[in-house]
Amino acid sequence: MSKMKNTPDISLSEAQRAVDEWIRTVGVRYFSPLTNMAVLTEEVGEVARVMARRYGDQSFKPGETDTLGAELADVLWVVMALANQCGVDLTAEFHATLLKKTSRDATRHRDNPKLAEPSTESNSNS
């Protein structure tokens, strides 16, 4: 992954604090958790729209651009806002999820034949 010039690395906890500071100063206050859930759903829909056009069968409409990175960042922003207002430490929760997935799925994906490398053999019936 390339890193943009002059873009500092930021931890999840630092990002949560930055979102909180922005909301409390520029944004005035948090929306209700239910409103933020609706906003999150809207943002995920925008990611889906870009994905359908980039990887699916749809094409971009005239004037539309591929904004996948911006849409994913919008999702992340709202997730952090929800975490803040619900008292969730995303750093701790992400770490716990990583440990859970590593333990639970240690061999699950490796043993899944659906994820095996595609065969280079021809499937012809000649």
C-alpha positions in Angstrom: 0.0 0.0 0.0 1.4 3.4 -0.9 1.6 6.1 1.6 0.8 9.7 0.6 3.4 12.3 1.3 2.9 14.3 4.4 0.2 11.9 5.7 1.0 10.8 9.2 0.3 7.3 10.4 -2.6 7.4 12.9 -3.7 4.7 15.3 -7.3 3.7 15.8 -7.4 5.4 19.2 -5.9 8.6 17.7 -8.5 8.5 14.9 -11.3 8.1 17.4 -10.0 11.1 19.4 -9.7 13.1 16.2 -13.3 12.3 15.2 -14.5 13.2 18.7 -12.7 16.5 18.7 -14.0 17.4 15.2 -17.6 16.5 16.2 -17.4 18.5 19.5 -15.9 21.6 17.8 -16.8 21.8 14.2 -19.8 19.5 14.2 -21.3 21.0 17.4 -22.5 17.6 18.8 -23.0 14.0 18.0 -26.1 12.9 16.1 -28.1 10.4 18.0 -26.8 6.8 17.7 -29.9 5.8 15.6 -29.2 8.7 13.2 -25.5 7.7 13.0 -26.6 4.1 12.2 -28.7 5.4 9.4 -25.8 7.5 8.1 -23.6 4.4 8.3 -26.1 2.5 6.2 -26.1 5.3 3.7 -22.3 5.4 3.5 -22.1 1.6 3.1 -24.6 2.0 0.2 -22.2 4.5 -1.4 -19.4 2.0 -1.1 -21.7 -0.6 -2.8 -22.5 1.8 -5.6 -18.8 2.3 -6.4 -18.1 -1.4 -6.1 -20.9 -2.3 -8.5 -19.4 0.1 -11.0 -15.8 -0.8 -10.5 -16.1 -4.6 -10.2 -19.6 -5.4 -11.2 -21.7 -5.1 -14.4 -22.6 -1.4 -14.0 -20.6 1.5 -15.4 -20.0 4.9 -14.0 -22.6 7.4 -15.1 -21.5 10.6 -16.8 -19.9 12.8 -14.2 -19.5 10.0 -11.6 -16.0 9.2 -10.5 -14.5 6.2 -8.7 -14.4 7.4 -5.1 -13.9 4.1 -3.3 -11.2 5.4 -1.0 -13.3 8.4 0.1 -16.4 6.3 0.6 -14.5 3.7 2.7 -13.1 6.6 4.8 -16.7 8.0 5.3 -17.7 4.5 6.6 -14.7 4.5 8.9 -15.6 8.0 10.2 -19.2 7.1 11.1 -18.0 3.8 12.7 -15.7 5.8 14.9 -18.4 8.3 15.8 -20.7 5.4 16.8 -17.9 3.8 18.8 -17.2 7.1 20.6 -20.8 7.7 21.6 -21.3 4.1 22.6 -18.1 3.9 24.7 -16.4 1.4 22.5 -12.6 1.3 22.3 -12.0 0.2 18.7 -8.3 -0.5 19.4 -9.1 -3.1 22.1 -12.1 -4.5 20.1 -10.0 -4.8 16.9 -7.3 -6.6 18.8 -9.8 -9.0 20.4 -11.4 -9.7 17.0 -8.0 -10.4 15.5 -7.2 -12.9 18.3 -10.6 -14.5 18.0 -10.4 -14.9 14.2 -6.8 -16.2 14.4 -7.8 -18.8 17.0 -11.1 -19.8 15.5 -10.1 -19.7 11.9 -6.5 -21.0 12.2 -7.0 -23.6 9.5 -10.6 -23.0 8.3 -9.7 -20.9 5.2 -6.6 -23.0 4.3 -8.8 -26.1 4.4 -11.6 -24.6 2.4 -11.6 -26.2 -1.1 -13.5 -23.2 -2.4 -10.4 -21.0 -1.7 -7.9 -23.3 -3.3 -5.8 -21.9 -6.1 -7.7 -22.5 -9.4 -6.4 -25.5 -11.4 -4.4 -24.8 -14.5 -5.6 -28.0 -16.0 -8.2 -27.9 -18.8 -11.7 -29.0 -17.9 -12.5 -30.2 -21.4 -14.3 -33.5 -21.9 -12.4 -34.4 -25.1 
